[in-house]
Amino acid sequence: MDYQSINAGPVKKLNWLDLPHDLTLMIIGKLTTFEILTSTQFVCPKWQRICMDPLLWRTISMCHIGIRNSVDYKLEKMCRHAIDRSCGQLIDISIEYFGTDNLLKYIIDSGCHKLRHLRLVQCFYGISDKGLCEIVEKLPLLEELDITLCSRVSSIAIEAIGRGCPLLKSFKYNNNGGDNEEALAIAQNMSNLHHLQLVRNYFDDSGLSAILDGCPHLESLDLRLCHDVELEGELRTRCDEQLKDLRDPNAPLDDFKFCGLCFEIAYDDAVFDYLNEKRVQEQEYSEIASDDTIYEYQEKENLDEADWEEKYAIWESIKNPRLWYKRLIRGSSRGKKNNAKSKEKKKLLFINLQNLLSSQSHHTLKSFLMSKI
């Protein structure tokens, strides 16, 4: 036993605000875009300024947010704020549920032409051939593209992607109902592919043969759930010789997230169930809720008006279902938008959030908020 450690004095607590700017930036960069926009930037003025650094927004990941958050928050508007903060330095963006043609256009119009990785997942009918065709010619550096469960994307967009993105090395086209037409589009326009994932599509052996002919650099090919491909005899031998990694139609799906009922009908059902659940809860709250006391905090630091305006813009883009927040802004939402009294109430809201976030953990804060409903 180390007796010196017993006699040692209490360990000095680390003050996160004393960390160097670069180290704090690196730590915050480990969080998701959603976490930064909804909580981290509201911890204190210093973190809010760090969260404006364009280096933090070179990668934007808005996947794995969950159906509940996709309903409660205006994700597309939040994503646009994140794109603005990148100042054209964006190189990697992942979008789930809320992707639209207008959002893709916004990325290009914001000057993000250095994009190398683009992931569009479960956007269903929001992303179309037209939207992709309009942007890909302005993404010459794109190396990886994932289009999963975007049923309006067909061979038309694939051809445009192949022509506009000559450096494309990895392409995922999963659960989109593609057939031989899409397979031929890949074969004829994406000759530099090294990795290709085509889970749950409907091309046959002729489509596969065309891909092998047109993509001589192909190293890995994922054909899981492509049951129209028989993959026998000479074609099987050719795949084994040309490819380093082949997953046949019957290979296990343990590492593929979207093998279940991840289609728009299942999504719509989940959203419907959640909205019903919220409606029941709000009815219960309205019956038992009494007038809540809003705890007032004195403003400890005078932030620049620009800082407050940035917080207004972000927070107003978030749909918060909690009743205490609705009550807080109900009065300030009436009248003119730039009313001084309205701004004072909004400032009070953010001072409350700042103090809560800096003194309590995420789970404790959530419990506190729910206790105020």
C-alpha positions as CSV (number, residue, x, y, z in Angstrom):
1,M,0.0,0.0,0.0
2,D,1.3,3.5,-0.9
3,Y,1.2,5.3,2.4
4,Q,2.1,8.6,0.7
5,S,-1.2,8.5,-1.2
6,I,-3.1,8.2,2.1
7,N,-1.4,11.3,3.6
8,A,-1.7,13.3,0.4
9,G,-4.1,16.2,0.4
10,P,-7.3,16.4,-1.6
11,V,-6.9,16.3,-5.3
12,K,-7.5,19.7,-6.9
13,K,-10.6,19.7,-9.1
14,L,-10.1,20.4,-12.8
15,N,-11.7,23.5,-14.1
16,W,-12.7,22.8,-17.7
17,L,-12.6,26.5,-18.5
18,D,-8.9,26.6,-17.8
19,L,-8.1,24.1,-20.6
20,P,-6.3,25.5,-23.7
21,H,-8.5,26.5,-26.6
22,D,-7.1,23.8,-28.9
23,L,-7.6,21.0,-26.3
24,T,-11.2,22.1,-25.6
25,L,-11.8,22.2,-29.3
26,M,-10.5,18.7,-29.7
27,I,-12.7,17.4,-26.8
28,I,-15.9,19.0,-28.1
29,G,-15.1,17.7,-31.6
30,K,-15.6,14.2,-30.2
31,L,-19.3,15.0,-29.7
32,T,-22.0,14.7,-32.3
33,T,-23.3,17.7,-34.2
34,F,-26.7,17.2,-32.5
35,E,-25.1,17.3,-29.0
36,I,-23.1,20.4,-29.8
37,L,-26.1,22.3,-31.2
38,T,-28.6,21.3,-28.5
39,S,-26.5,21.4,-25.3
40,T,-22.7,21.9,-25.5
41,Q,-22.7,25.4,-26.9
42,F,-25.0,26.6,-24.1
43,V,-22.7,25.6,-21.3
44,C,-20.8,28.9,-21.0
45,P,-19.7,31.9,-23.2
46,K,-16.3,30.4,-23.8
47,W,-17.6,27.1,-25.1
48,Q,-20.2,29.0,-27.2
49,R,-17.3,30.9,-28.9
50,I,-15.3,27.7,-29.4
51,C,-18.4,26.1,-31.0
52,M,-18.3,28.8,-33.6
53,D,-14.8,27.7,-34.8
54,P,-15.0,26.5,-38.5
55,L,-12.5,23.7,-37.7
56,L,-15.2,22.1,-35.5
57,W,-17.6,21.9,-38.4
58,R,-15.5,20.2,-41.1
59,T,-17.4,17.1,-40.2
60,I,-21.1,17.2,-39.6
61,S,-22.8,14.0,-38.4
62,M,-26.5,14.1,-37.9
63,C,-27.2,10.3,-38.0
64,H,-28.3,8.0,-35.1
65,I,-30.4,10.9,-33.7
66,G,-33.5,8.7,-33.3
67,I,-37.1,9.0,-34.4
68,R,-38.1,11.0,-31.3
69,N,-35.5,13.7,-31.8
70,S,-36.3,13.8,-35.5
71,V,-39.9,14.7,-34.5
72,D,-39.1,17.1,-31.6
73,Y,-36.3,19.1,-33.4
74,K,-36.1,21.0,-36.7
75,L,-33.1,19.0,-37.9
76,E,-32.8,20.5,-41.3
77,K,-32.7,24.0,-39.9
78,M,-30.1,22.9,-37.3
79,C,-28.0,21.3,-40.1
80,R,-28.0,24.6,-42.1
81,H,-26.6,26.4,-39.0
82,A,-23.8,23.8,-38.8
83,I,-23.1,24.2,-42.6
84,D,-22.9,28.0,-42.1
85,R,-20.4,27.6,-39.3
86,S,-18.1,25.5,-41.5
87,C,-17.4,28.5,-43.7
88,G,-17.0,26.4,-46.8
89,Q,-14.5,24.0,-45.1
90,L,-17.0,21.1,-44.9
91,I,-15.4,17.8,-46.0
92,D,-17.7,15.1,-44.4
93,I,-21.5,15.2,-43.8
94,S,-23.9,12.5,-42.8
95,I,-27.7,13.1,-42.9
96,E,-30.4,10.7,-41.6
97,Y,-34.2,11.2,-41.9
98,F,-34.4,14.8,-42.9
99,G,-32.4,15.1,-46.1
100,T,-34.0,17.0,-49.0
101,D,-33.0,18.3,-52.4
102,N,-33.1,21.8,-51.0
103,L,-30.6,20.9,-48.2
104,L,-28.2,19.4,-50.8
105,K,-28.5,22.7,-52.8
106,Y,-27.8,24.7,-49.6
107,I,-24.6,22.7,-49.1
108,I,-23.3,23.7,-52.6
109,D,-24.6,27.3,-52.4
110,S,-22.7,27.7,-49.1
111,G,-19.4,27.0,-51.0
112,C,-18.8,23.5,-49.6
113,H,-17.1,22.3,-52.8
114,K,-14.3,20.4,-50.9
115,L,-16.8,17.7,-49.8
116,R,-15.2,14.2,-49.8
117,H,-17.7,12.1,-47.9
118,L,-21.5,12.3,-48.2
119,R,-23.9,10.0,-46.5
120,L,-27.7,10.1,-47.1
121,V,-29.6,7.5,-45.0
122,Q,-33.4,6.9,-44.7
123,C,-34.3,10.1,-46.5
124,F,-37.0,8.2,-48.3
125,Y,-38.7,10.6,-50.7
126,G,-36.7,13.7,-49.7
127,I,-33.7,13.1,-52.0
128,S,-34.3,12.7,-55.7
129,D,-32.5,12.2,-59.0
130,K,-33.0,15.9,-59.8
131,G,-31.4,17.1,-56.5
132,L,-28.3,14.9,-56.9
133,C,-27.8,15.7,-60.5
134,E,-27.7,19.4,-59.7
135,I,-25.0,19.1,-57.1
136,V,-22.6,16.3,-58.1
137,E,-20.9,18.3,-60.9
138,K,-19.8,20.7,-58.2
139,L,-18.3,18.0,-56.0
140,P,-15.2,16.9,-58.0
141,L,-13.4,15.8,-54.8
142,L,-16.1,13.4,-53.6
143,E,-14.5,10.0,-52.6
144,E,-17.2,8.3,-50.6
145,L,-21.0,8.3,-51.2
146,D,-23.7,6.4,-49.3
147,I,-27.3,6.4,-50.5
148,T,-29.4,4.1,-48.4
149,L,-33.2,3.9,-48.3
150,C,-33.6,6.9,-50.7
151,S,-36.2,5.4,-53.0
152,R,-36.3,8.3,-55.5
153,V,-32.6,7.8,-56.5
154,S,-32.2,5.8,-59.7
155,S,-29.8,5.1,-62.6
156,I,-30.2,8.8,-63.7
157,A,-28.5,10.1,-60.6
158,I,-25.9,7.3,-60.7
159,E,-24.9,8.2,-64.2
160,A,-24.5,11.9,-63.2
161,I,-22.5,10.9,-60.0
162,G,-20.1,8.9,-62.1
163,R,-19.5,11.7,-64.5
164,G,-19.3,14.5,-61.9
165,C,-17.2,12.7,-59.3
166,P,-14.2,11.1,-61.0
167,L,-12.4,10.4,-57.7
168,L,-15.3,8.3,-56.2
169,K,-13.8,5.2,-54.6
170,S,-16.6,3.9,-52.4
171,F,-20.3,3.8,-53.3
172,K,-23.1,2.4,-51.2
173,Y,-26.5,1.9,-52.8
174,N,-28.6,-0.1,-50.4
175,N,-32.3,-0.8,-50.1
176,N,-33.3,1.4,-53.0
177,G,-34.9,-1.3,-55.3
178,G,-32.2,-1.1,-57.9
179,D,-32.2,-3.5,-60.8
180,N,-30.0,-4.2,-63.9
181,E,-30.5,-0.6,-65.0
182,E,-28.8,0.7,-61.9
183,A,-26.1,-2.0,-62.2
184,L,-25.3,-0.9,-65.8
185,A,-25.2,2.7,-64.7
186,I,-22.5,1.8,-62.1
187,A,-20.6,-0.3,-64.6
188,Q,-20.5,2.4,-67.3
189,N,-19.8,5.5,-65.1
190,M,-17.9,4.4,-62.0
191,S,-14.8,2.7,-63.3
192,N,-12.6,3.8,-60.4
193,L,-14.6,2.2,-57.7
194,H,-12.7,0.1,-55.1
195,H,-15.6,-0.6,-52.7
196,L,-19.2,-1.2,-53.7
197,Q,-22.1,-2.1,-51.4
198,L,-25.5,-3.1,-53.0
199,V,-27.5,-4.7,-50.1
200,R,-31.1,-5.6,-51.0
201,N,-31.3,-4.8,-54.7
202,Y,-32.8,-6.7,-57.6
203,F,-30.3,-7.0,-60.4
204,D,-29.3,-10.5,-61.7
205,D,-26.2,-12.2,-62.9
206,S,-26.0,-10.1,-66.1
207,G,-26.0,-6.9,-64.0
208,L,-23.2,-8.4,-61.7
209,S,-21.2,-9.4,-64.8
210,A,-21.4,-5.9,-66.1
211,I,-20.1,-4.4,-62.9
212,L,-17.1,-6.7,-62.9
213,D,-16.4,-5.7,-66.5
214,G,-16.8,-2.0,-65.9
215,C,-15.0,-1.7,-62.5
216,P,-11.6,-3.3,-62.9
217,H,-10.3,-1.8,-59.6
218,L,-13.0,-3.2,-57.5
219,E,-11.7,-4.9,-54.3
220,S,-14.8,-5.4,-52.1
221,L,-18.4,-6.2,-53.2
222,D,-21.4,-6.6,-50.9
223,L,-24.3,-8.5,-52.4
224,R,-26.3,-9.4,-49.3
225,L,-30.0,-9.9,-49.9
226,C,-29.6,-9.6,-53.7
227,H,-31.4,-12.9,-54.2
228,D,-31.7,-12.5,-57.9
229,V,-28.0,-13.1,-58.2
230,E,-27.3,-16.8,-58.4
231,L,-23.5,-16.4,-58.2
232,E,-22.6,-19.9,-59.5
233,G,-20.1,-21.5,-61.9
234,E,-17.9,-19.2,-63.9
235,L,-19.3,-16.0,-62.4
236,R,-18.5,-17.2,-58.9
237,T,-15.0,-18.1,-60.0
238,R,-14.5,-14.7,-61.5
239,C,-15.6,-13.0,-58.3
240,D,-13.2,-15.0,-56.2
241,E,-10.3,-14.1,-58.5
242,Q,-11.1,-10.4,-59.0
243,L,-12.3,-9.5,-55.5
244,K,-10.5,-9.5,-52.2
245,D,-13.7,-9.3,-50.2
246,L,-17.0,-10.7,-51.4
247,R,-20.2,-11.0,-49.4
248,D,-22.7,-13.2,-51.2
249,P,-26.5,-12.8,-51.0
250,N,-26.8,-15.2,-48.1
251,A,-24.0,-13.7,-45.9
252,P,-25.1,-12.7,-42.4
253,L,-26.3,-9.2,-41.8
254,D,-25.0,-8.7,-38.3
255,D,-23.1,-5.5,-39.1
256,F,-25.7,-4.0,-41.3
257,K,-28.1,-1.7,-39.5
258,F,-30.9,-1.5,-42.1
259,C,-31.7,-5.2,-42.6
260,G,-35.1,-4.9,-40.8
261,L,-38.2,-2.9,-41.4
262,C,-36.4,0.4,-41.9
263,F,-38.7,1.6,-44.7
264,E,-40.8,4.7,-44.9
265,I,-44.0,2.9,-43.7
266,A,-42.3,1.7,-40.6
267,Y,-40.8,5.1,-40.0
268,D,-44.2,6.8,-40.4
269,D,-45.8,4.3,-38.0
270,A,-43.1,5.0,-35.4
271,V,-43.7,8.7,-35.8
272,F,-47.4,8.3,-35.5
273,D,-47.1,6.2,-32.3
274,Y,-44.7,8.8,-30.8
275,L,-47.0,11.7,-31.6
276,N,-49.9,9.9,-30.0
277,E,-47.8,9.2,-26.9
278,K,-46.9,12.9,-26.7
279,R,-50.5,13.9,-27.1
280,V,-51.6,11.7,-24.2
281,Q,-48.7,13.0,-22.0
282,E,-49.5,16.7,-22.7
283,Q,-53.2,16.1,-21.8
284,E,-52.1,14.5,-18.5
285,Y,-49.7,17.4,-17.8
286,S,-52.3,20.0,-18.6
287,E,-54.7,18.5,-16.0
288,I,-52.2,18.4,-13.2
289,A,-49.9,21.3,-14.0
290,S,-50.0,24.4,-11.9
291,D,-48.4,27.7,-12.5
292,D,-44.6,27.1,-12.4
293,T,-42.2,29.4,-10.8
294,I,-39.5,30.6,-13.1
295,Y,-36.2,30.9,-11.2
296,E,-34.5,34.1,-12.1
297,Y,-30.8,34.3,-12.5
298,Q,-28.8,37.4,-12.6
299,E,-26.6,37.8,-15.7
300,K,-23.0,37.4,-14.6
301,E,-21.3,38.4,-17.8
302,N,-22.2,40.9,-20.4
303,L,-22.2,39.0,-23.7
304,D,-22.0,40.7,-27.0
305,E,-25.3,41.2,-28.7
306,A,-24.0,39.1,-31.6
307,D,-23.5,36.2,-29.2
308,W,-27.0,36.4,-28.0
309,E,-28.4,36.7,-31.5
310,E,-26.6,33.5,-32.4
311,K,-28.1,31.7,-29.5
312,Y,-31.6,33.0,-30.4
313,A,-31.2,31.7,-34.0
314,I,-30.1,28.2,-32.9
315,W,-32.6,27.8,-30.0
316,E,-35.5,29.1,-32.0
317,S,-34.8,26.4,-34.6
318,I,-35.3,23.7,-31.9
319,K,-38.9,22.6,-31.1
320,N,-38.8,22.0,-27.4
321,P,-41.9,20.0,-26.2
322,R,-41.5,20.8,-22.5
323,L,-44.3,22.9,-21.1
324,W,-42.1,25.1,-18.9
325,Y,-40.2,26.4,-21.9
326,K,-43.5,27.0,-23.8
327,R,-44.8,29.0,-20.9
328,L,-41.6,31.0,-20.7
329,I,-41.7,32.2,-24.3
330,R,-45.5,32.4,-24.7
331,G,-45.6,35.9,-23.6
332,S,-42.5,37.0,-25.6
333,S,-43.7,35.5,-28.8
334,R,-46.5,38.0,-29.1
335,G,-46.0,41.5,-30.5
336,K,-43.1,42.7,-32.4
337,K,-40.1,40.4,-33.0
338,N,-37.5,42.9,-31.8
339,N,-39.4,44.0,-28.7
340,A,-37.0,44.8,-25.8
341,K,-39.2,42.9,-23.3
342,S,-39.2,39.8,-25.6
343,K,-35.4,39.9,-25.8
344,E,-35.1,40.2,-22.0
345,K,-37.2,37.0,-21.5
346,K,-35.1,35.2,-24.1
347,K,-31.9,36.2,-22.3
348,L,-33.4,34.9,-19.1
349,L,-34.0,31.6,-20.7
350,F,-30.5,31.2,-21.9
351,I,-29.0,32.3,-18.6
352,N,-31.1,29.6,-16.9
353,L,-29.8,27.0,-19.4
354,Q,-26.3,28.2,-19.0
355,N,-26.3,27.8,-15.2
356,L,-28.1,24.4,-15.4
357,L,-25.8,23.0,-18.0
358,S,-22.6,24.1,-16.2
359,S,-23.7,22.7,-12.8
360,Q,-25.5,19.5,-13.7
361,S,-24.9,16.4,-15.7
362,H,-27.0,15.7,-18.8
363,H,-29.2,13.1,-17.0
364,T,-29.6,15.3,-14.0
365,L,-30.6,18.2,-16.2
366,K,-33.1,16.1,-18.0
367,S,-34.7,15.0,-14.7
368,F,-34.8,18.7,-13.6
369,L,-36.6,19.7,-16.7
370,M,-39.1,16.9,-16.5
371,S,-39.8,17.8,-12.9
372,K,-40.7,21.3,-14.0
373,I,-43.5,20.1,-16.3
